[in-house]
Amino acid sequence: RGLGVIVVRNATRRDSADRQQPFNLQVPNGTQTISPTPPGAMVYSIDRLQVMQGDLLRGKGGTSNPLPGRRVLARRLHDTPFTALQIEGSPGSYPIHLDGSVAIVVPAERALTWQSLSPEENPVVRERVWLSLVPGEIRVCGGCHGVNDVDQIGQPGASNPPEALRTLLQHWQLQAGELFTDGFE
């Protein structure tokens, strides 16, 4: 089927060295990771992760007379058969659970990136790299942009059992039917 799964254990946890994007993050009514320094720094609410896929488009010449070459354009995820857990009205967006976790079935062998969004759907943290998975791969990370040594509050990376993965697996077991009878590959 050409699918993989991305799992984030806690999207509010960030590497302590990453100061280029917001790092005081909270899930409304859920977990938060807020650095004590600098005091009074802005806290950002995030409640969804929006996945973008890289679509290759002709760069110049229009559709009637395209010139050679392609460029990658980030578009909201639209190339996956498993959309049941997407947030309605927010294409390519999946909920960040109260524990900060996210689990998403994504197309394999596609360039993917993502951004966390506020409840008002404003981008908060934008991933700066493209990632792809091989069919059947399950990629798990402790937090956004990875935690090399410690996160923004001096703790090691998240190791919580991701509630979002439990929700995804329960939904898949109950509702996916024939879609994944052959597995993800």
C-alpha positions in Angstrom: 0.0 0.0 0.0 3.0 2.3 0.2 2.3 3.7 3.7 4.2 4.5 6.9 3.5 6.0 10.3 4.9 9.1 12.0 4.6 9.2 15.8 5.6 12.2 17.9 5.7 11.5 21.7 5.4 15.1 22.8 5.2 18.0 20.3 5.7 20.5 23.1 9.3 19.3 23.8 12.1 20.9 21.8 15.9 20.7 21.7 17.5 23.2 24.1 19.8 24.5 21.4 16.9 25.3 19.0 16.2 29.0 19.4 15.1 29.8 15.9 11.5 28.9 16.4 9.0 29.2 19.3 9.9 26.7 22.1 7.5 27.5 25.0 4.6 25.3 23.8 1.4 24.0 25.4 -1.5 21.9 24.3 -4.7 23.6 25.5 -5.9 21.8 28.7 -3.0 19.4 28.3 0.8 19.1 28.6 3.1 22.0 28.4 6.9 22.5 28.2 7.9 26.0 29.3 11.4 27.2 29.8 12.1 29.2 33.0 14.4 31.5 30.9 13.8 34.1 29.8 11.1 34.9 32.4 7.8 35.9 31.0 8.6 34.6 27.5 5.5 34.1 25.2 3.8 30.7 25.5 2.3 29.3 22.3 -0.7 27.0 22.1 -0.7 24.2 19.6 -3.5 21.7 19.0 -2.7 20.1 15.6 0.1 19.0 13.3 -0.4 19.8 9.6 1.5 17.5 7.2 2.6 18.8 3.9 3.7 16.7 1.0 6.1 17.7 -1.7 4.4 17.9 -5.1 6.7 18.2 -8.1 5.4 20.9 -10.4 6.6 22.4 -13.6 8.3 25.6 -12.7 7.8 27.8 -15.8 6.0 27.9 -19.1 2.5 27.1 -17.9 0.5 24.0 -18.6 0.2 24.6 -22.4 4.0 25.0 -22.9 5.9 23.7 -19.9 9.7 24.1 -19.8 12.0 21.3 -18.6 12.5 20.9 -14.9 10.4 20.7 -11.8 10.2 22.3 -8.5 8.9 21.0 -5.2 5.9 22.8 -3.8 4.7 22.0 -0.2 0.9 21.2 -0.3 -1.3 19.9 2.5 -1.3 16.1 2.6 -3.7 14.8 0.0 -2.1 11.5 -1.1 -3.1 9.1 1.7 -6.1 6.7 1.8 -6.3 6.9 5.6 -7.9 10.3 6.4 -10.4 9.3 9.1 -8.5 11.0 11.9 -7.9 14.3 10.1 -9.4 17.3 11.7 -12.5 18.2 9.7 -12.1 21.5 7.8 -8.3 21.6 8.3 -6.8 19.5 5.4 -3.8 17.5 6.3 -4.1 18.3 10.0 -4.2 15.8 12.8 -4.9 16.4 16.5 -2.2 16.8 19.1 -3.4 14.7 22.0 -3.4 16.1 25.6 -0.2 14.3 26.3 1.4 16.1 23.3 1.5 13.1 21.1 0.6 12.8 17.4 0.3 9.6 15.2 -0.3 9.9 11.5 -0.5 7.4 8.6 1.4 8.9 5.7 2.3 8.0 2.2 5.8 6.3 1.9 8.4 7.4 -0.6 7.0 11.0 -0.6 8.8 14.1 0.6 7.0 15.2 3.8 7.3 18.1 6.2 4.9 19.5 8.8 4.1 22.4 11.0 2.3 22.7 14.3 -0.7 25.0 14.3 -2.5 27.0 16.9 -6.2 26.4 17.6 -6.8 29.4 15.2 -4.8 27.4 12.5 -1.9 29.8 12.5 1.6 28.1 12.0 3.6 28.1 15.2 6.6 25.7 14.6 7.5 24.9 11.0 9.7 21.9 10.2 12.7 23.0 8.2 13.5 19.7 6.5 11.9 17.2 4.2 11.5 13.6 5.4 10.4 10.4 3.7 9.6 6.9 4.9 10.0 3.5 3.3 6.8 1.4 3.0 5.9 -0.1 6.4 8.3 2.2 8.4 7.1 3.5 11.7 9.2 6.6 12.7 9.0 7.7 16.3 10.5 10.9 17.8 10.5 12.3 21.3 9.7 15.8 20.3 9.7 18.3 17.4 13.2 19.0 16.0 14.5 16.1 18.2 16.2 16.4 21.5 20.0 15.9 21.2 20.9 16.0 24.9 18.2 17.9 26.8 15.0 19.8 25.9 14.2 23.5 26.7 13.7 22.7 30.4 16.8 20.6 30.8 15.1 17.1 30.6 16.0 14.2 28.2 13.7 13.5 25.3 10.1 12.4 25.9 9.5 8.7 26.6 5.8 8.6 27.3 3.6 6.0 25.7 1.9 8.1 23.0 -1.8 8.3 23.4 -2.2 9.3 19.8 -0.7 6.0 18.7 -3.2 4.1 20.9 -6.1 6.1 19.3 -4.7 5.4 15.8 -4.4 1.7 16.4 -7.9 1.4 17.9 -9.4 3.3 15.0 -7.5 1.2 12.5 -8.6 -2.0 14.2 -12.3 -1.0 14.4 -12.8 1.1 11.2 -10.1 0.5 8.6 -11.7 -2.7 7.3 -10.2 -4.0 4.1 -7.9 -1.0 3.6 -4.9 -2.5 5.3 -5.5 -6.2 5.1 -2.2 -6.6 3.3 -0.3 -4.4 5.9 1.4 -1.1 5.2 3.8 -2.3 2.6 
